[in-house]
Every structure is written in C-alpha cells, then in structure tokens.
Amino acid sequence: MKSAKVFILAGPREKFNENEINCLKKYIDGGGSLLVMLGDGGENQFQTNINFLLEEYGIMINNGREISL
C-alpha cells in the first residue's frame, strides 16, 4: 500500500482483524487516503466492523436507510 494514493474498500463483507485495522491506520496516518463504500444497512447488513476504524477519525457509516420524498 505504500505507493497507493487511495485505498478503496468497495463493500467489505467481512470483519477486519486487528492486524488489518492497524495496517489501515498506519496507511492513513502516513498520509494515505481511504474511500469506503457500503450499501443500505451499513455495517449491520454487510457484516463488517469498518466503523471501528472510521470512528477514530470522526467518521461513522450509518446503519439505517435514507429516504427522500
């Protein structure tokens, strides 16, 4: 990941282990960018724990659905 400018997590469907979370933190803290995409239902629907990482940076993926009228 050292040479990547953006690391994309497009719909992760598994929980990240401690080593994976630490690698992502190191990448972000070193100036890397992360793009995370999930569908309706967020973490609950996709069985991931990405909010564990994102919350450390003041970000959280909502588990609900947004409805526009």
PDB file of N, H, CA, C and O in Angstrom:
ATOM      1  N   MET A   1       0.820  -1.201   0.000  1.00  0.00           N
ATOM      2  CA  MET A   1       0.000   0.000   0.000  1.00  0.00           C
ATOM      3  C   MET A   1       0.859   1.259   0.000  1.00  0.00           C
ATOM      4  O   MET A   1       0.326   2.353  -0.185  1.00  0.00           O
ATOM      5  N   LYS A   2       2.135   1.147   0.195  1.00  0.00           N
ATOM      6  H   LYS A   2       2.568   0.258   0.345  1.00  0.00           H
ATOM      7  CA  LYS A   2       2.989   2.332   0.291  1.00  0.00           C
ATOM      8  C   LYS A   2       2.882   3.250  -0.913  1.00  0.00           C
ATOM      9  O   LYS A   2       2.913   4.472  -0.762  1.00  0.00           O
ATOM     10  N   SER A   3       2.757   2.686  -2.103  1.00  0.00           N
ATOM     11  H   SER A   3       2.732   1.694  -2.226  1.00  0.00           H
ATOM     12  CA  SER A   3       2.733   3.527  -3.294  1.00  0.00           C
ATOM     13  C   SER A   3       1.315   3.925  -3.717  1.00  0.00           C
ATOM     14  O   SER A   3       1.153   4.709  -4.652  1.00  0.00           O
ATOM     15  N   ALA A   4       0.315   3.411  -3.060  1.00  0.00           N
ATOM     16  H   ALA A   4       0.447   2.775  -2.300  1.00  0.00           H
ATOM     17  CA  ALA A   4      -1.074   3.738  -3.413  1.00  0.00           C
ATOM     18  C   ALA A   4      -1.440   5.119  -2.892  1.00  0.00           C
ATOM     19  O   ALA A   4      -1.106   5.471  -1.761  1.00  0.00           O
ATOM     20  N   LYS A   5      -2.133   5.907  -3.726  1.00  0.00           N
ATOM     21  H   LYS A   5      -2.405   5.621  -4.645  1.00  0.00           H
ATOM     22  CA  LYS A   5      -2.597   7.221  -3.292  1.00  0.00           C
ATOM     23  C   LYS A   5      -3.954   7.128  -2.622  1.00  0.00           C
ATOM     24  O   LYS A   5      -4.264   7.900  -1.714  1.00  0.00           O
ATOM     25  N   VAL A   6      -4.769   6.169  -3.078  1.00  0.00           N
ATOM     26  H   VAL A   6      -4.518   5.542  -3.815  1.00  0.00           H
ATOM     27  CA  VAL A   6      -6.095   5.956  -2.496  1.00  0.00           C
ATOM     28  C   VAL A   6      -6.308   4.454  -2.372  1.00  0.00           C
ATOM     29  O   VAL A   6      -6.089   3.703  -3.323  1.00  0.00           O
ATOM     30  N   PHE A   7      -6.736   4.027  -1.194  1.00  0.00           N
ATOM     31  H   PHE A   7      -6.914   4.637  -0.422  1.00  0.00           H
ATOM     32  CA  PHE A   7      -7.077   2.623  -0.977  1.00  0.00           C
ATOM     33  C   PHE A   7      -8.597   2.547  -0.910  1.00  0.00           C
ATOM     34  O   PHE A   7      -9.214   3.229  -0.092  1.00  0.00           O
ATOM     35  N   ILE A   8      -9.207   1.725  -1.763  1.00  0.00           N
ATOM     36  H   ILE A   8      -8.706   1.171  -2.428  1.00  0.00           H
ATOM     37  CA  ILE A   8     -10.665   1.666  -1.875  1.00  0.00           C
ATOM     38  C   ILE A   8     -11.194   0.383  -1.258  1.00  0.00           C
ATOM     39  O   ILE A   8     -10.749  -0.713  -1.597  1.00  0.00           O
ATOM     40  N   LEU A   9     -12.147   0.532  -0.349  1.00  0.00           N
ATOM     41  H   LEU A   9     -12.508   1.423  -0.073  1.00  0.00           H
ATOM     42  CA  LEU A   9     -12.864  -0.593   0.239  1.00  0.00           C
ATOM     43  C   LEU A   9     -14.292  -0.521  -0.289  1.00  0.00           C
ATOM     44  O   LEU A   9     -15.135   0.193   0.255  1.00  0.00           O
ATOM     45  N   ALA A  10     -14.544  -1.259  -1.342  1.00  0.00           N
ATOM     46  H   ALA A  10     -13.860  -1.838  -1.784  1.00  0.00           H
ATOM     47  CA  ALA A  10     -15.845  -1.218  -2.014  1.00  0.00           C
ATOM     48  C   ALA A  10     -16.720  -2.362  -1.513  1.00  0.00           C
ATOM     49  O   ALA A  10     -16.665  -3.475  -2.035  1.00  0.00           O
ATOM     50  N   GLY A  11     -17.522  -2.074  -0.500  1.00  0.00           N
ATOM     51  H   GLY A  11     -17.566  -1.170  -0.076  1.00  0.00           H
ATOM     52  CA  GLY A  11     -18.450  -3.067   0.034  1.00  0.00           C
ATOM     53  C   GLY A  11     -17.790  -4.221   0.769  1.00  0.00           C
ATOM     54  O   GLY A  11     -18.035  -5.380   0.436  1.00  0.00           O
ATOM     55  N   PRO A  12     -16.939  -3.923   1.784  1.00  0.00           N
ATOM     56  CA  PRO A  12     -16.350  -5.032   2.536  1.00  0.00           C
ATOM     57  C   PRO A  12     -17.450  -5.880   3.172  1.00  0.00           C
ATOM     58  O   PRO A  12     -18.452  -5.344   3.646  1.00  0.00           O
ATOM     59  N   ARG A  13     -17.267  -7.195   3.181  1.00  0.00           N
ATOM     60  H   ARG A  13     -16.453  -7.630   2.796  1.00  0.00           H
ATOM     61  CA  ARG A  13     -18.302  -8.108   3.678  1.00  0.00           C
ATOM     62  C   ARG A  13     -17.798  -9.040   4.767  1.00  0.00           C
ATOM     63  O   ARG A  13     -18.416 -10.067   5.050  1.00  0.00           O
ATOM     64  N   GLU A  14     -16.681  -8.682   5.372  1.00  0.00           N
ATOM     65  H   GLU A  14     -16.180  -7.848   5.141  1.00  0.00           H
ATOM     66  CA  GLU A  14     -16.121  -9.456   6.479  1.00  0.00           C
ATOM     67  C   GLU A  14     -15.572  -8.495   7.513  1.00  0.00           C
ATOM     68  O   GLU A  14     -15.295  -7.334   7.211  1.00  0.00           O
ATOM     69  N   LYS A  15     -15.416  -8.977   8.725  1.00  0.00           N
ATOM     70  H   LYS A  15     -15.640  -9.920   8.971  1.00  0.00           H
ATOM     71  CA  LYS A  15     -14.811  -8.172   9.773  1.00  0.00           C
ATOM     72  C   LYS A  15     -13.302  -8.113   9.548  1.00  0.00           C
ATOM     73  O   LYS A  15     -12.681  -9.103   9.162  1.00  0.00           O
ATOM     74  N   PHE A  16     -12.725  -6.942   9.794  1.00  0.00           N
ATOM     75  H   PHE A  16     -13.229  -6.137  10.107  1.00  0.00           H
ATOM     76  CA  PHE A  16     -11.285  -6.773   9.698  1.00  0.00           C
ATOM     77  C   PHE A  16     -10.646  -7.263  10.993  1.00  0.00           C
ATOM     78  O   PHE A  16     -11.180  -7.025  12.077  1.00  0.00           O
ATOM     79  N   ASN A  17      -9.511  -7.944  10.891  1.00  0.00           N
ATOM     80  H   ASN A  17      -9.077  -8.138  10.011  1.00  0.00           H
ATOM     81  CA  ASN A  17      -8.820  -8.374  12.102  1.00  0.00           C
ATOM     82  C   ASN A  17      -7.931  -7.237  12.602  1.00  0.00           C
ATOM     83  O   ASN A  17      -7.779  -6.218  11.928  1.00  0.00           O
ATOM     84  N   GLU A  18      -7.356  -7.415  13.767  1.00  0.00           N
ATOM     85  H   GLU A  18      -7.480  -8.243  14.314  1.00  0.00           H
ATOM     86  CA  GLU A  18      -6.561  -6.360  14.401  1.00  0.00           C
ATOM     87  C   GLU A  18      -5.390  -5.932  13.513  1.00  0.00           C
ATOM     88  O   GLU A  18      -5.106  -4.739  13.405  1.00  0.00           O
ATOM     89  N   ASN A  19      -4.721  -6.868  12.891  1.00  0.00           N
ATOM     90  H   ASN A  19      -4.951  -7.837  12.979  1.00  0.00           H
ATOM     91  CA  ASN A  19      -3.585  -6.541  12.027  1.00  0.00           C
ATOM     92  C   ASN A  19      -4.024  -5.710  10.822  1.00  0.00           C
ATOM     93  O   ASN A  19      -3.342  -4.758  10.442  1.00  0.00           O
ATOM     94  N   GLU A  20      -5.153  -6.067  10.224  1.00  0.00           N
ATOM     95  H   GLU A  20      -5.706  -6.841  10.533  1.00  0.00           H
ATOM     96  CA  GLU A  20      -5.655  -5.309   9.069  1.00  0.00           C
ATOM     97  C   GLU A  20      -6.028  -3.884   9.458  1.00  0.00           C
ATOM     98  O   GLU A  20      -5.722  -2.940   8.730  1.00  0.00           O
ATOM     99  N   ILE A  21      -6.689  -3.726  10.606  1.00  0.00           N
ATOM    100  H   ILE A  21      -6.938  -4.494  11.198  1.00  0.00           H
ATOM    101  CA  ILE A  21      -7.055  -2.392  11.103  1.00  0.00           C
ATOM    102  C   ILE A  21      -5.790  -1.572  11.343  1.00  0.00           C
ATOM    103  O   ILE A  21      -5.726  -0.402  10.965  1.00  0.00           O
ATOM    104  N   ASN A  22      -4.793  -2.180  11.966  1.00  0.00           N
ATOM    105  H   ASN A  22      -4.845  -3.131  12.272  1.00  0.00           H
ATOM    106  CA  ASN A  22      -3.540  -1.459  12.245  1.00  0.00           C
ATOM    107  C   ASN A  22      -2.823  -1.048  10.970  1.00  0.00           C
ATOM    108  O   ASN A  22      -2.251   0.040  10.913  1.00  0.00           O
ATOM    109  N   CYS A  23      -2.841  -1.891   9.950  1.00  0.00           N
ATOM    110  H   CYS A  23      -3.306  -2.775   9.997  1.00  0.00           H
ATOM    111  CA  CYS A  23      -2.235  -1.537   8.655  1.00  0.00           C
ATOM    112  C   CYS A  23      -2.963  -0.361   8.011  1.00  0.00           C
ATOM    113  O   CYS A  23      -2.328   0.539   7.462  1.00  0.00           O
ATOM    114  N   LEU A  24      -4.299  -0.367   8.076  1.00  0.00           N
ATOM    115  H   LEU A  24      -4.815  -1.098   8.522  1.00  0.00           H
ATOM    116  CA  LEU A  24      -5.073   0.742   7.517  1.00  0.00           C
ATOM    117  C   LEU A  24      -4.798   2.037   8.284  1.00  0.00           C
ATOM    118  O   LEU A  24      -4.673   3.099   7.674  1.00  0.00           O
ATOM    119  N   LYS A  25      -4.703   1.962   9.614  1.00  0.00           N
ATOM    120  H   LYS A  25      -4.805   1.100  10.110  1.00  0.00           H
ATOM    121  CA  LYS A  25      -4.381   3.143  10.426  1.00  0.00           C
ATOM    122  C   LYS A  25      -3.024   3.711  10.035  1.00  0.00           C
ATOM    123  O   LYS A  25      -2.874   4.919   9.855  1.00  0.00           O
ATOM    124  N   LYS A  26      -2.047   2.836   9.907  1.00  0.00           N
ATOM    125  H   LYS A  26      -2.169   1.854  10.054  1.00  0.00           H
ATOM    126  CA  LYS A  26      -0.695   3.262   9.554  1.00  0.00           C
ATOM    127  C   LYS A  26      -0.693   3.942   8.185  1.00  0.00           C
ATOM    128  O   LYS A  26      -0.027   4.959   7.991  1.00  0.00           O
ATOM    129  N   TYR A  27      -1.434   3.381   7.251  1.00  0.00           N
ATOM    130  H   TYR A  27      -1.975   2.555   7.408  1.00  0.00           H
ATOM    131  CA  TYR A  27      -1.546   3.947   5.908  1.00  0.00           C
ATOM    132  C   TYR A  27      -2.168   5.347   5.963  1.00  0.00           C
ATOM    133  O   TYR A  27      -1.645   6.283   5.358  1.00  0.00           O
ATOM    134  N   ILE A  28      -3.278   5.489   6.684  1.00  0.00           N
ATOM    135  H   ILE A  28      -3.703   4.729   7.176  1.00  0.00           H
ATOM    136  CA  ILE A  28      -3.967   6.785   6.800  1.00  0.00           C
ATOM    137  C   ILE A  28      -3.085   7.795   7.525  1.00  0.00           C
ATOM    138  O   ILE A  28      -2.943   8.934   7.078  1.00  0.00           O
ATOM    139  N   ASP A  29      -2.500   7.384   8.633  1.00  0.00           N
ATOM    140  H   ASP A  29      -2.615   6.459   8.996  1.00  0.00           H
ATOM    141  CA  ASP A  29      -1.659   8.286   9.422  1.00  0.00           C
ATOM    142  C   ASP A  29      -0.412   8.718   8.657  1.00  0.00           C
ATOM    143  O   ASP A  29       0.175   9.758   8.958  1.00  0.00           O
ATOM    144  N   GLY A  30      -0.007   7.920   7.666  1.00  0.00           N
ATOM    145  H   GLY A  30      -0.484   7.076   7.421  1.00  0.00           H
ATOM    146  CA  GLY A  30       1.136   8.261   6.831  1.00  0.00           C
ATOM    147  C   GLY A  30       0.763   9.139   5.647  1.00  0.00           C
ATOM    148  O   GLY A  30       1.605   9.421   4.795  1.00  0.00           O
ATOM    149  N   GLY A  31      -0.486   9.572   5.585  1.00  0.00           N
ATOM    150  H   GLY A  31      -1.170   9.343   6.277  1.00  0.00           H
ATOM    151  CA  GLY A  31      -0.919  10.477   4.528  1.00  0.00           C
ATOM    152  C   GLY A  31      -1.754   9.829   3.435  1.00  0.00           C
ATOM    153  O   GLY A  31      -2.152  10.501   2.483  1.00  0.00           O
ATOM    154  N   GLY A  32      -2.027   8.525   3.555  1.00  0.00           N
ATOM    155  H   GLY A  32      -1.703   7.979   4.328  1.00  0.00           H
ATOM    156  CA  GLY A  32      -2.836   7.830   2.559  1.00  0.00           C
ATOM    157  C   GLY A  32      -4.308   8.189   2.678  1.00  0.00           C
ATOM    158  O   GLY A  32      -4.771   8.607   3.739  1.00  0.00           O
ATOM    159  N   SER A  33      -5.029   8.025   1.601  1.00  0.00           N
ATOM    160  H   SER A  33      -4.653   7.684   0.739  1.00  0.00           H
ATOM    161  CA  SER A  33      -6.471   8.294   1.573  1.00  0.00           C
ATOM    162  C   SER A  33      -7.233   6.981   1.473  1.00  0.00           C
ATOM    163  O   SER A  33      -6.789   6.032   0.828  1.00  0.00           O
ATOM    164  N   LEU A  34      -8.385   6.949   2.122  1.00  0.00           N
ATOM    165  H   LEU A  34      -8.746   7.720   2.646  1.00  0.00           H
ATOM    166  CA  LEU A  34      -9.222   5.752   2.154  1.00  0.00           C
ATOM    167  C   LEU A  34     -10.621   6.113   1.675  1.00  0.00           C
ATOM    168  O   LEU A  34     -11.218   7.076   2.157  1.00  0.00           O
ATOM    169  N   LEU A  35     -11.142   5.343   0.731  1.00  0.00           N
ATOM    170  H   LEU A  35     -10.657   4.560   0.340  1.00  0.00           H
ATOM    171  CA  LEU A  35     -12.518   5.502   0.252  1.00  0.00           C
ATOM    172  C   LEU A  35     -13.274   4.245   0.653  1.00  0.00           C
ATOM    173  O   LEU A  35     -12.937   3.143   0.222  1.00  0.00           O
ATOM    174  N   VAL A  36     -14.312   4.421   1.491  1.00  0.00           N
ATOM    175  H   VAL A  36     -14.586   5.317   1.842  1.00  0.00           H
ATOM    176  CA  VAL A  36     -15.115   3.291   1.967  1.00  0.00           C
ATOM    177  C   VAL A  36     -16.518   3.433   1.409  1.00  0.00           C
ATOM    178  O   VAL A  36     -17.133   4.494   1.517  1.00  0.00           O
ATOM    179  N   MET A  37     -17.027   2.356   0.810  1.00  0.00           N
ATOM    180  H   MET A  37     -16.528   1.494   0.723  1.00  0.00           H
ATOM    181  CA  MET A  37     -18.377   2.365   0.249  1.00  0.00           C
ATOM    182  C   MET A  37     -19.151   1.172   0.795  1.00  0.00           C
ATOM    183  O   MET A  37     -18.678   0.036   0.750  1.00  0.00           O
ATOM    184  N   LEU A  38     -20.341   1.443   1.308  1.00  0.00           N
ATOM    185  H   LEU A  38     -20.725   2.365   1.345  1.00  0.00           H
ATOM    186  CA  LEU A  38     -21.260   0.403   1.756  1.00  0.00           C
ATOM    187  C   LEU A  38     -22.642   0.739   1.220  1.00  0.00           C
ATOM    188  O   LEU A  38     -22.916   1.891   0.885  1.00  0.00           O
ATOM    189  N   GLY A  39     -23.498  -0.241   1.138  1.00  0.00           N
ATOM    190  H   GLY A  39     -23.275  -1.177   1.410  1.00  0.00           H
ATOM    191  CA  GLY A  39     -24.867  -0.019   0.687  1.00  0.00           C
ATOM    192  C   GLY A  39     -25.805   0.183   1.856  1.00  0.00           C
ATOM    193  O   GLY A  39     -25.368   0.343   2.995  1.00  0.00           O
ATOM    194  N   ASP A  40     -27.105   0.175   1.567  1.00  0.00           N
ATOM    195  H   ASP A  40     -27.459   0.045   0.641  1.00  0.00           H
ATOM    196  CA  ASP A  40     -28.125   0.312   2.604  1.00  0.00           C
ATOM    197  C   ASP A  40     -27.898  -0.697   3.715  1.00  0.00           C
ATOM    198  O   ASP A  40     -27.627  -1.871   3.461  1.00  0.00           O
ATOM    199  N   GLY A  41     -28.009  -0.229   4.937  1.00  0.00           N
ATOM    200  H   GLY A  41     -28.229   0.724   5.143  1.00  0.00           H
ATOM    201  CA  GLY A  41     -27.869  -1.111   6.086  1.00  0.00           C
ATOM    202  C   GLY A  41     -26.502  -1.055   6.735  1.00  0.00           C
ATOM    203  O   GLY A  41     -26.324  -1.570   7.839  1.00  0.00           O
ATOM    204  N   GLY A  42     -25.533  -0.442   6.077  1.00  0.00           N
ATOM    205  H   GLY A  42     -25.677  -0.023   5.180  1.00  0.00           H
ATOM    206  CA  GLY A  42     -24.210  -0.231   6.648  1.00  0.00           C
ATOM    207  C   GLY A  42     -23.556  -1.488   7.180  1.00  0.00           C
ATOM    208  O   GLY A  42     -23.649  -2.561   6.584  1.00  0.00           O
ATOM    209  N   GLU A  43     -22.883  -1.333   8.326  1.00  0.00           N
ATOM    210  H   GLU A  43     -22.807  -0.462   8.811  1.00  0.00           H
ATOM    211  CA  GLU A  43     -22.158  -2.447   8.946  1.00  0.00           C
ATOM    212  C   GLU A  43     -23.049  -3.643   9.243  1.00  0.00           C
ATOM    213  O   GLU A  43     -22.654  -4.787   9.016  1.00  0.00           O
ATOM    214  N   ASN A  44     -24.236  -3.387   9.745  1.00  0.00           N
ATOM    215  H   ASN A  44     -24.557  -2.458   9.929  1.00  0.00           H
ATOM    216  CA  ASN A  44     -25.126  -4.500  10.106  1.00  0.00           C
ATOM    217  C   ASN A  44     -25.444  -5.381   8.906  1.00  0.00           C
ATOM    218  O   ASN A  44     -25.422  -6.607   9.016  1.00  0.00           O
ATOM    219  N   GLN A  45     -25.734  -4.782   7.782  1.00  0.00           N
ATOM    220  H   GLN A  45     -25.752  -3.786   7.693  1.00  0.00           H
ATOM    221  CA  GLN A  45     -26.097  -5.527   6.579  1.00  0.00           C
ATOM    222  C   GLN A  45     -24.898  -6.253   5.983  1.00  0.00           C
ATOM    223  O   GLN A  45     -25.029  -7.373   5.490  1.00  0.00           O
ATOM    224  N   PHE A  46     -23.728  -5.616   6.026  1.00  0.00           N
ATOM    225  H   PHE A  46     -23.621  -4.705   6.426  1.00  0.00           H
ATOM    226  CA  PHE A  46     -22.557  -6.149   5.336  1.00  0.00           C
ATOM    227  C   PHE A  46     -21.617  -6.941   6.240  1.00  0.00           C
ATOM    228  O   PHE A  46     -20.581  -7.422   5.780  1.00  0.00           O
ATOM    229  N   GLN A  47     -21.960  -7.081   7.509  1.00  0.00           N
ATOM    230  H   GLN A  47     -22.801  -6.690   7.882  1.00  0.00           H
ATOM    231  CA  GLN A  47     -21.187  -7.896   8.456  1.00  0.00           C
ATOM    232  C   GLN A  47     -19.722  -7.480   8.523  1.00  0.00           C
ATOM    233  O   GLN A  47     -18.828  -8.327   8.541  1.00  0.00           O
ATOM    234  N   THR A  48     -19.479  -6.163   8.561  1.00  0.00           N
ATOM    235  H   THR A  48     -20.204  -5.475   8.547  1.00  0.00           H
ATOM    236  CA  THR A  48     -18.123  -5.652   8.683  1.00  0.00           C
ATOM    237  C   THR A  48     -18.011  -4.834   9.965  1.00  0.00           C
ATOM    238  O   THR A  48     -19.016  -4.539  10.611  1.00  0.00           O
ATOM    239  N   ASN A  49     -16.804  -4.475  10.322  1.00  0.00           N
ATOM    240  H   ASN A  49     -15.988  -4.714   9.797  1.00  0.00           H
ATOM    241  CA  ASN A  49     -16.569  -3.659  11.514  1.00  0.00           C
ATOM    242  C   ASN A  49     -15.775  -2.404  11.154  1.00  0.00           C
ATOM    243  O   ASN A  49     -14.967  -1.931  11.953  1.00  0.00           O
ATOM    244  N   ILE A  50     -16.000  -1.869   9.969  1.00  0.00           N
ATOM    245  H   ILE A  50     -16.657  -2.253   9.320  1.00  0.00           H
ATOM    246  CA  ILE A  50     -15.233  -0.733   9.472  1.00  0.00           C
ATOM    247  C   ILE A  50     -15.423   0.517  10.337  1.00  0.00           C
ATOM    248  O   ILE A  50     -14.530   1.363  10.392  1.00  0.00           O
ATOM    249  N   ASN A  51     -16.562   0.646  11.010  1.00  0.00           N
ATOM    250  H   ASN A  51     -17.287  -0.041  10.966  1.00  0.00           H
ATOM    251  CA  ASN A  51     -16.762   1.807  11.885  1.00  0.00           C
ATOM    252  C   ASN A  51     -15.745   1.846  13.017  1.00  0.00           C
ATOM    253  O   ASN A  51     -15.426   2.924  13.520  1.00  0.00           O
ATOM    254  N   PHE A  52     -15.235   0.697  13.423  1.00  0.00           N
ATOM    255  H   PHE A  52     -15.495  -0.178  13.015  1.00  0.00           H
ATOM    256  CA  PHE A  52     -14.201   0.641  14.465  1.00  0.00           C
ATOM    257  C   PHE A  52     -13.010   1.509  14.068  1.00  0.00           C
ATOM    258  O   PHE A  52     -12.450   2.221  14.900  1.00  0.00           O
ATOM    259  N   LEU A  53     -12.632   1.446  12.811  1.00  0.00           N
ATOM    260  H   LEU A  53     -13.087   0.867  12.135  1.00  0.00           H
ATOM    261  CA  LEU A  53     -11.533   2.262  12.293  1.00  0.00           C
ATOM    262  C   LEU A  53     -11.988   3.700  12.050  1.00  0.00           C
ATOM    263  O   LEU A  53     -11.324   4.644  12.479  1.00  0.00           O
ATOM    264  N   LEU A  54     -13.099   3.863  11.375  1.00  0.00           N
ATOM    265  H   LEU A  54     -13.639   3.097  11.026  1.00  0.00           H
ATOM    266  CA  LEU A  54     -13.543   5.198  10.971  1.00  0.00           C
ATOM    267  C   LEU A  54     -13.846   6.116  12.152  1.00  0.00           C
ATOM    268  O   LEU A  54     -13.593   7.318  12.080  1.00  0.00           O
ATOM    269  N   GLU A  55     -14.382   5.563  13.231  1.00  0.00           N
ATOM    270  H   GLU A  55     -14.588   4.586  13.289  1.00  0.00           H
ATOM    271  CA  GLU A  55     -14.731   6.378  14.395  1.00  0.00           C
ATOM    272  C   GLU A  55     -13.509   7.068  14.987  1.00  0.00           C
ATOM    273  O   GLU A  55     -13.639   8.133  15.591  1.00  0.00           O
ATOM    274  N   GLU A  56     -12.336   6.487  14.827  1.00  0.00           N
ATOM    275  H   GLU A  56     -12.231   5.621  14.337  1.00  0.00           H
ATOM    276  CA  GLU A  56     -11.110   7.118  15.332  1.00  0.00           C
ATOM    277  C   GLU A  56     -10.790   8.405  14.571  1.00  0.00           C
ATOM    278  O   GLU A  56     -10.017   9.237  15.044  1.00  0.00           O
ATOM    279  N   TYR A  57     -11.389   8.560  13.395  1.00  0.00           N
ATOM    280  H   TYR A  57     -12.018   7.884  13.011  1.00  0.00           H
ATOM    281  CA  TYR A  57     -11.159   9.743  12.572  1.00  0.00           C
ATOM    282  C   TYR A  57     -12.412  10.618  12.492  1.00  0.00           C
ATOM    283  O   TYR A  57     -12.509  11.492  11.630  1.00  0.00           O
ATOM    284  N   GLY A  58     -13.368  10.383  13.390  1.00  0.00           N
ATOM    285  H   GLY A  58     -13.290   9.673  14.090  1.00  0.00           H
ATOM    286  CA  GLY A  58     -14.575  11.194  13.465  1.00  0.00           C
ATOM    287  C   GLY A  58     -15.607  10.886  12.392  1.00  0.00           C
ATOM    288  O   GLY A  58     -16.441  11.733  12.072  1.00  0.00           O
ATOM    289  N   ILE A  59     -15.558   9.673  11.829  1.00  0.00           N
ATOM    290  H   ILE A  59     -14.880   8.985  12.089  1.00  0.00           H
ATOM    291  CA  ILE A  59     -16.472   9.277  10.753  1.00  0.00           C
ATOM    292  C   ILE A  59     -17.215   8.020  11.176  1.00  0.00           C
ATOM    293  O   ILE A  59     -16.654   7.169  11.866  1.00  0.00           O
ATOM    294  N   MET A  60     -18.480   7.899  10.765  1.00  0.00           N
ATOM    295  H   MET A  60     -18.936   8.591  10.205  1.00  0.00           H
ATOM    296  CA  MET A  60     -19.249   6.687  11.043  1.00  0.00           C
ATOM    297  C   MET A  60     -20.239   6.445   9.908  1.00  0.00           C
ATOM    298  O   MET A  60     -20.912   7.367   9.447  1.00  0.00           O
ATOM    299  N   ILE A  61     -20.316   5.200   9.470  1.00  0.00           N
ATOM    300  H   ILE A  61     -19.769   4.451   9.845  1.00  0.00           H
ATOM    301  CA  ILE A  61     -21.291   4.828   8.445  1.00  0.00           C
ATOM    302  C   ILE A  61     -22.589   4.473   9.146  1.00  0.00           C
ATOM    303  O   ILE A  61     -22.612   3.616  10.029  1.00  0.00           O
ATOM    304  N   ASN A  62     -23.672   5.135   8.749  1.00  0.00           N
ATOM    305  H   ASN A  62     -23.653   5.831   8.031  1.00  0.00           H
ATOM    306  CA  ASN A  62     -24.983   4.929   9.351  1.00  0.00           C
ATOM    307  C   ASN A  62     -25.531   3.568   8.938  1.00  0.00           C
ATOM    308  O   ASN A  62     -25.385   3.162   7.785  1.00  0.00           O
ATOM    309  N   ASN A  63     -26.159   2.864   9.874  1.00  0.00           N
ATOM    310  H   ASN A  63     -26.278   3.193  10.810  1.00  0.00           H
ATOM    311  CA  ASN A  63     -26.746   1.566   9.589  1.00  0.00           C
ATOM    312  C   ASN A  63     -28.151   1.655   9.009  1.00  0.00           C
ATOM    313  O   ASN A  63     -28.701   0.650   8.556  1.00  0.00           O
ATOM    314  N   GLY A  64     -28.730   2.837   9.019  1.00  0.00           N
ATOM    315  H   GLY A  64     -28.284   3.653   9.387  1.00  0.00           H
ATOM    316  CA  GLY A  64     -30.102   2.998   8.518  1.00  0.00           C
ATOM    317  C   GLY A  64     -30.148   3.256   7.031  1.00  0.00           C
ATOM    318  O   GLY A  64     -29.142   3.170   6.327  1.00  0.00           O
ATOM    319  N   ARG A  65     -31.329   3.571   6.579  1.00  0.00           N
ATOM    320  H   ARG A  65     -32.146   3.641   7.151  1.00  0.00           H
ATOM    321  CA  ARG A  65     -31.554   3.926   5.176  1.00  0.00           C
ATOM    322  C   ARG A  65     -32.039   5.356   5.115  1.00  0.00           C
ATOM    323  O   ARG A  65     -32.838   5.792   5.944  1.00  0.00           O
ATOM    324  N   GLU A  66     -31.560   6.069   4.144  1.00  0.00           N
ATOM    325  H   GLU A  66     -30.911   5.716   3.470  1.00  0.00           H
ATOM    326  CA  GLU A  66     -32.005   7.444   3.948  1.00  0.00           C
ATOM    327  C   GLU A  66     -33.105   7.427   2.894  1.00  0.00           C
ATOM    328  O   GLU A  66     -32.949   6.853   1.816  1.00  0.00           O
ATOM    329  N   ILE A  67     -34.218   8.068   3.228  1.00  0.00           N
ATOM    330  H   ILE A  67     -34.345   8.535   4.104  1.00  0.00           H
ATOM    331  CA  ILE A  67     -35.355   8.099   2.317  1.00  0.00           C
ATOM    332  C   ILE A  67     -35.648   9.539   1.934  1.00  0.00           C
ATOM    333  O   ILE A  67     -35.790  10.403   2.800  1.00  0.00           O
ATOM    334  N   SER A  68     -35.739   9.795   0.644  1.00  0.00           N
ATOM    335  H   SER A  68     -35.624   9.094  -0.060  1.00  0.00           H
ATOM    336  CA  SER A  68     -36.087  11.131   0.155  1.00  0.00           C
ATOM    337  C   SER A  68     -37.521  11.096  -0.373  1.00  0.00           C
ATOM    338  O   SER A  68     -37.930  10.137  -1.027  1.00  0.00           O
ATOM    339  N   LEU A  69     -38.266  12.141  -0.083  1.00  0.00           N
ATOM    340  H   LEU A  69     -37.933  12.921   0.448  1.00  0.00           H
ATOM    341  CA  LEU A  69     -39.625  12.256  -0.589  1.00  0.00           C
ATOM    342  C   LEU A  69     -39.715  13.315  -1.651  1.00  0.00           C
ATOM    343  O   LEU A  69     -40.793  13.553  -2.195  1.00  0.00           O
TER     344      LEU A  69
END
